[in-house]
Amino acid sequence: MSTTTAALVEKALILGKWSSQIPDASIPVVEIAKRVVDGDFRAVLTSPFAQKLFRPSGPDFDKGLGEIFDFSSALDESPTYDELYRLCIAIAFLHAFVQVNWTGPDLNITPLELLSSGPPGTTTDQSLDREATMELATGGEPAYHLAKHPAFLRFAQLILETPFTHVRTHVWWKLRTTQLHQRTLDEPVAHVLAYEDQLDSLASFVANDPHLLGRLLLERGLLHHLFSQDKVAADYFVKAARSTGMEYELTGALGKRTKFQVKDLSQLVLLAESHLEEDPEEIKGGIAPSTHEIAMSSDSGPEGTIAGNMKVPETLALNDDTLLEQTEFTSSRPKDSTNSRLGHIDPSDQPALHPLDQCILLSLCLNVKNSMPAHGLTNEQMAPYVSRVISHPRNWSVHTMALLLRSRLESQRTRTVERSTFQLQALIDQMPTDDSTLQERLVHFHSIPLPSKWEMEKELALRYMSLGVVKSGLEIFERLEMWEDVVQCYTSLNRADKGVSIVRDLLEGRKEEADIVLTRGKAGSTHRKELQDTTREAKLWCILGDLEPENAEEHYQKAWSVSKESSGRAMRSLGGYYFARENYAQAVASLKKAVAIHPLQPRPWFILGCASMRLEDWETARDAFGRCVAIDEEDGESWSNLASMYLRLDEGTNKKDNVDEDDRRETQGPADDDDDVAFLNGDVTGRKIHQLQNEDQKPASVPFSNKLRAFRALKEGLRYSYDNWRMWYNYMIVAMDVGELFEAARALGRVVEMTAEKVGANAVDEDVLERLVDAVTRAPANPEEAQKEGGDQYDVSNPNEGHGLYKTVLDLFERTLLPRVSSTRIFRAYGRLLKWQSRWEEALKAYLDGYRCSAAGTMEKGETSVEKWRDAVSEVEDIVDILQNFGPRVEGFNKYKWRSQARSIVRTFIARTKDFEDEPEWERLMELQESLKKGGGLTVRVVVS
């Protein structure tokens, strides 16, 4: 067999479609590959080659499956043939597992039929499956114990772990196996794939084939989606769309959504167009159906039949008295068609999409849900993606996924929740039927996140719970033996004691699960009889710990010991338990074990960082928060705490860990030092710049490099916590410290916008404001002189000094501060800024406004505080001096007017404070008043505030 033929066979296996270009169908390995593509798994797994591979190494079946069978045995003298045989058998196992647990119809082979020599009498299908279930548990997470024939998945794993050197696509099948393995676990265990580099190499190899590249990128994105790594997943989804050439755009078009709607309104619509070449085999039966044909087919029988005699799952009608079945677009063009590359598409009659492009759209729809909060707007944005796919069914599995997503979206609305529930039930009921071929169900299976049968039933039970039909949901959970959900059901029924009783019965053997009942009484070794699925038992102990807080520590420790120190959940729970009780040392010890097992879960890292902060272990806390933002860069709170840790670390620590920081993308960091952490729970009124430094710590102890890292971290964190005023405040302080005054001004504006309504002028850090004005006014007022004197420092293009900062600070006053708050220092700072620009009249007005807000301007009769009165006297003298200095420079503000205003201020103040006539400062007031009356010269003082 030539290299070209082998490559075509590999491609056919990946795409799930046999190509007519593949010659030599009489070659045994080619025949085996074709049977795999056709879905004839029994023929493949009972073939002589599979029998040779599944010859037990000995009569002892009490070992692990990897020890019982040698999957590296040579099946052919040709290395290429040998690897292709093993790959085909692994794929047959994998897809047999998919068939029996995901797509249906029922499977016609069991694990025991594979053994080439008779197994010991004690070996049964159940014992093989039970062993496989235990081996599939990973990271402390058990595999679902009622999954059918998990031995098939385990066999596929073991075969793909053998060396492959001639078949390049084996790593792709490892990716698919990993996805299925993770979806079999109770909760996915995020981890870094050891074969990421091989996947990158394979992507480069298939870069010229959009069908293969699009699938590979999409499947990699789906794995990251499974791990809740939404940003990475979104990047892969967008790359997949680009690789296939699909164009799509979310826009608006005029239309109607209700039967009684008279006026056309703008409706959200997704315009999309495929550019992938269609497979002639796929469309030879006819073109893709129109939306009308789909609606007609849904009424004709239990399953819809579309052009080409392809059957799709039943699409239930809404049958609502108000809502239309689907949006009726009355415009043949989107509203902004002139600026759109897809403006030629009629929203009501869009072209059919390639099935792969439909899969990409559904994945993009999932990303909308993951990256946005759960509210009506999110549903409105997701619905057009789903509608675009449902409008043109092209594949059984893809259409099933689209209907499932629509069911989820409609579960939130009163008028659609009924169809949502019935549609979900219909999708579950169709699984075991043979309304479509197995090949059609599998061809795009790996390109969509289609749930397993038990996951769909669980979703139906949760739907019943949300509708208040608790008993029906409880029955499903009990049948599925999902005990954690059963406990939650009883808790919602105010019967938590019943939940505790069930868990205890399971742990003590008074209640047995289905797989235990099936294998009970079977003969076997003492080791086998004593061996239990310790991972599931550990999970039950964790559930019991959640239910009994008074004994939680004991139960979590028991789960840890039962699992042989492999239960990440036990250590996460124990760490949280200690943290809540302020036992930070033990919390850190427990959480370190938890993150060692599950290094890609951000929450344990975050709590570890918080606990380390309490212990003043700044390095551990920094590393923990650094891991948080590396896993989820949209975690604004972790960015903030990371910055706090940077401001706690000294120069020596910084040098020691310099390489680590570079590897962390020079982690941009938020928040300030530990004072800032305390400030996060404090009051905005008490924060001052000098508080950045510890009282017993010299300012120089925090190196500038760490301050800069803290600034960058805060800047990054604010992208995802834009409405967190505390982070903005911390950002302002650190920005001032590193000389980023433009950013400090922007941050001060945001703090005032968010807090002024509640705390008034206390929202303004007046120290920061005055330093901003200083930075502007220290430069000469004339831009040319400033350029000559200060060079680049006072350049207009420098946003942090002089004229470059002036407009920012002026806007801060006029657009943000003055419309919201008022205080003496704010008005004086504003006056200084205007004075710098020789805007005398406006500056004088600002100073007068500041006087009116001051103690002197607001002092009433009956004041008894001498100190306050003395300060007020100084304020009166200040404003008189300002009037004398600025008054003559204001056009139209003649000598008589400024003196009159000054006399009025002094006279009013004296009249209100006659109770202080015996004080020494009273004579100063009398002299000031007398000099203003006579019009004589006043002693001119330099006004600096």
VONUFI-618221 format. One record per residue (C-alpha): y, x, z. Coordinates in steps of 0.5 Angstrom, whole numbers, plus 500, padded with zeros to 3 digits. Layout:
BEGIN
YXZ
...
//
This chain:
BEGIN
500500500
507503498
513504503
516498499
511493500
510495508
518494508
517487505
512485509
516487515
522483513
518477512
515478519
522478521
525472517
519468518
518467511
513470506
516473500
513472493
515479491
510482496
504484492
497486494
496480498
488482498
490488502
487486509
493488513
498484508
493478509
494478516
501479516
501472511
497469516
502470522
508468518
504461516
503460523
495461523
495465530
488463531
485466525
489473526
487473534
480472532
480477526
476483527
482487528
484483534
477483537
477491536
483491540
481487545
475490547
475491555
475498558
469496563
466490567
472490572
477485571
480486578
485491574
492490571
491487564
494494561
488497565
483493562
485493555
487499551
492497546
493504543
486504540
486506532
485500528
485503521
485510519
492509515
498510521
502505517
496500517
494501524
502500526
502494522
496491525
498492532
505489530
502483527
497482533
503482538
507477533
502472533
501473541
509472542
509466537
503463540
507463547
513460543
509455540
505452547
512453551
518452546
517449539
510445539
505443537
499444541
496451540
489451538
487458542
486460549
486467552
479467554
477466546
480473545
475477548
470481544
465482549
463476554
467477560
465477567
463470570
469470574
474471569
477464566
483462562
487461569
485467572
488471566
494467566
495468573
495475573
500475567
504471571
504476577
505482572
511478568
515478575
521483575
527485579
524480585
524474580
518471579
516468572
515460572
508459574
506453570
508456563
502455559
498462557
503467559
497472558
500471551
507474552
504479557
499482551
505482546
509486551
503491552
502492545
509493543
510498549
505503545
508508540
510506533
513511529
512508522
514501523
522501524
522493526
518494532
524495536
527488534
520485536
521488543
528485543
525478542
520479547
525481552
529475551
523471552
521474558
527473561
527466559
521465563
523468569
526463574
533467573
534472568
535479571
540483567
539490565
540496560
535496555
532503554
532502546
539500545
540506541
534504537
537498535
543501533
540505528
536499526
543495525
545501520
539501517
539494515
547494514
546492506
542486508
546480511
540476512
537481517
544484520
546477521
540476525
540482529
547482531
546475533
540476537
543482541
549477542
544472545
541477550
548479553
549471553
543470557
545476562
552472562
555478559
560473555
565478552
560483549
556477547
562474543
563481540
556480537
557473535
563475531
560481528
554477526
559472522
562477519
556480517
554474513
560473510
561466513
569463514
570459519
577456522
578451528
584447525
587439525
586434520
588427520
583422522
581416527
576416533
576409535
574403531
581399533
585405531
591404527
595410526
592416524
592422529
591429528
583431530
580437531
575440526
572446524
572448517
566453515
563455509
557460508
557466503
550467504
545467498
540461499
533462499
530458493
524456497
528453502
532449497
527447491
526440494
533438493
540440496
542439503
544432505
550429506
552426513
551419510
544421508
543423515
546417518
541413514
535417516
536416523
535409522
529409518
524411523
523416529
524422526
530423520
527425513
532429509
532431502
526435500
522431505
524436511
523432517
528433523
529430530
531423531
539423531
540417536
546412534
552411539
552404538
559403542
564398541
570402541
568409539
566411532
559414530
563420528
571422527
573419520
578424517
583420512
586426510
582431504
586437507
587440514
594440516
596447515
592448509
597452505
596458510
589457511
583460506
579454507
585449506
581447499
575444504
575436505
574435512
570429511
566432506
564440507
559444504
552445507
552451511
546456511
541455517
543462520
551461519
549454523
546458529
552463529
556457530
552454535
552461539
560461538
560454541
556457547
561462548
567457548
563454554
562461558
569463557
573457559
573452565
569446565
574441563
575436558
579441553
573445553
568440551
574438546
573445543
566445543
565439540
567441533
562446532
556442534
559436529
559441523
552443524
549436526
553434519
548438515
541439518
537445515
532446520
528443525
529448531
537449529
538441529
534440535
539445539
545442536
543435538
541438545
548441545
551435543
547431549
550436554
557435552
557427552
554427559
561428561
564421558
562414560
562412553
557417551
553419557
547413555
546416549
546423552
540422556
536418551
537424546
535429551
529425553
527424545
528431544
523433550
518427547
518430540
516437542
508436542
508432535
507435528
513432525
514439522
511445520
510450525
513455520
519451520
520451527
519458528
523461522
530461526
527460533
530467535
537466533
538460538
538459545
533453545
530452552
523452554
519445555
520446563
527448562
529441558
525437563
529440569
535439565
533432564
532431572
539434573
542429568
538423572
541426579
548426576
547419574
545417581
538416579
535421584
528419585
527420578
530427578
526428584
519426581
520431575
522437580
516436584
511435577
514442575
514445582
521447582
521447589
528450590
531444586
526439590
529442597
536440594
534433592
532432599
539435602
543430597
539425600
541427607
533429608
534436609
528436614
524434609
526440604
524445610
517441611
515442604
517450604
513451610
507447608
507452602
508458606
503456611
498453605
498446607
501444600
498448594
501449587
497447581
495454579
492455586
488449586
486451579
483457581
481455588
474456590
472461584
468467586
471474586
473480589
476480596
482483593
483478588
482472594
487476598
492477592
498472592
504472587
508475592
514474588
514467589
512467596
518472597
523467594
520461598
522465604
529466602
529458600
527457608
533462610
538458606
535452610
535455617
541459618
539460625
533464623
536466616
535474618
528473620
526469614
530474609
527480612
520477611
521476604
523483603
517485606
512480603
515482596
514490598
521491598
522488591
526482592
533483590
535476592
532477599
537483600
543479597
542474602
541479608
547482605
551476605
549474612
551480615
558480612
559473614
558475621
562482620
556486621
559491615
554497616
548493615
551489610
552495606
545498607
542491605
547490599
545498596
538496596
540489592
544493587
539498586
534493584
539488580
545493578
548489573
549483578
557483579
557479586
553484590
557490588
563486590
561484597
559491597
566494596
569489601
564491606
565498605
573497605
572494612
568500614
574505611
569508606
574508600
569512596
563507596
568501595
572504589
565505586
563498588
569495585
569500579
562497577
564490578
569491573
565495568
560489568
565484568
572486566
575479567
574480574
581480576
580480584
575486583
581490579
586489584
581491590
579497585
587499585
587499593
582504593
585508589
591508593
587510599
583516596
586523597
587529592
580532594
576526593
580524586
578531583
571531585
570524582
574526576
569526571
566519573
573516572
573518565
566515564
569509567
574508561
580511566
579505569
585501569
586499577
590493580
593492587
595497592
593501598
590498604
596495606
596491599
589488601
592486608
598483604
593479600
592474606
599475608
606472607
610474602
616475606
614481610
613486604
617492603
617498599
616503604
610499607
606502601
604508605
600508611
605509617
601515619
600518612
605522608
607519602
605525598
597524601
596519595
596523589
600521583
594520578
591515583
597511583
597511576
590509576
592503580
598501576
593501570
588497574
593492576
595491569
588490566
587485572
593481571
590479564
585475567
589473574
595471571
597466576
596470582
602472585
599477590
597481584
604481581
607483587
602489588
603490581
611490582
610495588
606500584
610500578
616502582
612508585
610510578
616509575
614503570
621499572
620495566
614492568
616492575
622487573
617483569
613483575
618481580
620475575
613472575
613473583
619469583
617464578
611462582
613462589
621461589
619453590
616454596
619460600
626460596
630467596
624470600
620470594
625476592
624483594
631485594
629492595
626492589
631489585
637493588
633499586
632496579
640495579
640503581
636505575
641501570
647503573
646511574
647512567
654512564
656505561
658508554
651508551
653515547
656518553
649516557
645519551
649526551
649526559
642524560
638525553
631522553
632519560
638515558
636513551
636506549
629506547
627508554
625501557
625504564
632507565
639506564
641502557
634501555
632497562
639493562
637487558
631486562
634486569
640482566
635477563
631477570
638475574
640470569
634467567
629467573
633469579
639465579
637459577
632459582
634462588
641465592
642470597
648475599
644481596
642478590
649476588
651483590
646486586
648482580
655483581
654491581
650490574
656486571
661491574
657497571
659493564
666492566
665484566
670484572
671476572
664475572
662480577
668478582
665471581
658474583
661477589
664471591
658467591
654472595
660472600
659464600
651465602
653471607
653470615
661470614
661464609
656460612
659461620
661455623
664453630
661454636
657461634
655465640
652471637
657477638
653481633
652476628
660475628
661483628
657483621
661477619
667481620
665487616
663482610
670479610
673486610
668487604
670481600
677482601
677489598
673487592
678482591
683487591
679492587
677487581
683482582
688486578
683487572
681480571
685477565
689472567
688473575
695475577
697478583
699471587
692468586
687474588
692475594
692467596
684467595
683473600
688470605
684463605
678467606
681470612
684464615
678460614
674465618
679466623
679459624
672458625
671464630
677463635
671464641
671471639
679473640
677478646
673482642
676489639
674487632
679481632
685485632
682488625
682481623
689480625
692486621
688484615
691477615
698480617
698485611
695479606
701475608
706481607
703483601
703490603
698495601
691495604
687500605
682501599
675502601
669504596
665498596
658500594
654493595
//
